[in-house]
Each structure stands twice: as structure tokens, then as C-alpha cells.
Amino acid sequence: MDYLALSNEYLGEAQKLKEAIVPIKNRLKQKRLGFEETISLQRRQAMLYQMYLECRFTGLYLKRHYA
């Protein structure tokens, strides 16, 4: 199994997730958001950020220990 390629794939996905969080952060900075919309966006941001952290951690772990 090619752990270096797998780690690069995880890190690439982490970068995509990080980029997907930016528009949500920008939307949350806008005024006139309703309560429901704010809560929904915050939950989505938290979920994507958790996924980002997991991908990043896994990618770095594989790179450090198997590459």
C-alpha cells in the first residue's frame, strides 16, 4: 500500500474542506440572518471543520509514520 499517496489524498481532501468552510464563514458574518439559518450554518461549519481536522490529522500521521 502506498501510504504517501494516501496521505496526500487525505491532505488534498482536507484542503477542499477548508475551502468549503470559507463561504459559510462569510455568510455568517452577514447581518439579517434569521435564527434558524444562523444555527444551520453554524452546524454545517462545525461538521465541515471536524471533517477537515480528521482528514488533516490522518494525512499528517500517515506522512510522518509511513513515508
KOLLOTI-962854 format. One record per residue (C-alpha): x, y, z; residue in one letter. Coordinates in nm, 3 decimals, m for minus. Layout:
BEGIN
<pt X="X" Y="Y" Z="Z" res="A"/>
...
//
This chain:
BEGIN
<pt X="0.000" Y="0.000" Z="0.000" res="M"/>
<pt X="0.132" Y="0.344" Z="m0.093" res="D"/>
<pt X="0.094" Y="0.541" Z="0.229" res="Y"/>
<pt X="0.250" Y="0.856" Z="0.084" res="L"/>
<pt X="m0.013" Y="0.871" Z="m0.191" res="A"/>
<pt X="m0.286" Y="0.801" Z="0.063" res="L"/>
<pt X="m0.156" Y="1.077" Z="0.292" res="S"/>
<pt X="m0.151" Y="1.321" Z="0.000" res="N"/>
<pt X="m0.509" Y="1.227" Z="m0.082" res="E"/>
<pt X="m0.619" Y="1.293" Z="0.277" res="Y"/>
<pt X="m0.438" Y="1.627" Z="0.280" res="L"/>
<pt X="m0.596" Y="1.722" Z="m0.054" res="G"/>
<pt X="m0.941" Y="1.647" Z="0.081" res="E"/>
<pt X="m0.860" Y="1.850" Z="0.392" res="A"/>
<pt X="m0.773" Y="2.147" Z="0.172" res="Q"/>
<pt X="m1.101" Y="2.112" Z="m0.020" res="K"/>
<pt X="m1.294" Y="2.106" Z="0.308" res="L"/>
<pt X="m1.108" Y="2.413" Z="0.431" res="K"/>
<pt X="m1.202" Y="2.597" Z="0.112" res="E"/>
<pt X="m1.566" Y="2.491" Z="0.154" res="A"/>
<pt X="m1.577" Y="2.649" Z="0.500" res="I"/>
<pt X="m1.482" Y="2.998" Z="0.376" res="V"/>
<pt X="m1.818" Y="3.084" Z="0.211" res="P"/>
<pt X="m2.003" Y="2.965" Z="0.521" res="I"/>
<pt X="m1.789" Y="3.188" Z="0.743" res="K"/>
<pt X="m1.854" Y="3.482" Z="0.512" res="N"/>
<pt X="m2.228" Y="3.414" Z="0.515" res="R"/>
<pt X="m2.227" Y="3.402" Z="0.895" res="L"/>
<pt X="m2.066" Y="3.748" Z="0.906" res="K"/>
<pt X="m2.360" Y="3.896" Z="0.719" res="Q"/>
<pt X="m2.632" Y="4.070" Z="0.911" res="K"/>
<pt X="m3.001" Y="3.995" Z="0.878" res="R"/>
<pt X="m2.965" Y="3.621" Z="0.912" res="L"/>
<pt X="m3.254" Y="3.452" Z="1.081" res="G"/>
<pt X="m3.206" Y="3.243" Z="1.392" res="F"/>
<pt X="m3.274" Y="2.915" Z="1.212" res="E"/>
<pt X="m3.038" Y="3.000" Z="0.926" res="E"/>
<pt X="m2.763" Y="3.101" Z="1.168" res="T"/>
<pt X="m2.793" Y="2.777" Z="1.364" res="I"/>
<pt X="m2.797" Y="2.572" Z="1.043" res="S"/>
<pt X="m2.486" Y="2.744" Z="0.908" res="L"/>
<pt X="m2.302" Y="2.706" Z="1.238" res="Q"/>
<pt X="m2.380" Y="2.335" Z="1.247" res="R"/>
<pt X="m2.263" Y="2.292" Z="0.890" res="R"/>
<pt X="m1.944" Y="2.484" Z="0.961" res="Q"/>
<pt X="m1.874" Y="2.273" Z="1.270" res="A"/>
<pt X="m1.933" Y="1.950" Z="1.079" res="M"/>
<pt X="m1.705" Y="2.051" Z="0.791" res="L"/>
<pt X="m1.437" Y="2.173" Z="1.030" res="Y"/>
<pt X="m1.442" Y="1.842" Z="1.218" res="Q"/>
<pt X="m1.407" Y="1.655" Z="0.888" res="M"/>
<pt X="m1.119" Y="1.889" Z="0.792" res="Y"/>
<pt X="m0.938" Y="1.818" Z="1.119" res="L"/>
<pt X="m0.980" Y="1.442" Z="1.082" res="E"/>
<pt X="m0.850" Y="1.442" Z="0.723" res="C"/>
<pt X="m0.559" Y="1.667" Z="0.812" res="R"/>
<pt X="m0.462" Y="1.463" Z="1.118" res="F"/>
<pt X="m0.483" Y="1.134" Z="0.927" res="T"/>
<pt X="m0.284" Y="1.271" Z="0.633" res="G"/>
<pt X="m0.009" Y="1.409" Z="0.855" res="L"/>
<pt X="0.000" Y="1.090" Z="1.062" res="Y"/>
<pt X="0.044" Y="0.873" Z="0.754" res="L"/>
<pt X="0.311" Y="1.105" Z="0.617" res="K"/>
<pt X="0.509" Y="1.103" Z="0.943" res="R"/>
<pt X="0.489" Y="0.735" Z="1.025" res="H"/>
<pt X="0.485" Y="0.555" Z="0.692" res="Y"/>
<pt X="0.652" Y="0.781" Z="0.437" res="A"/>
//
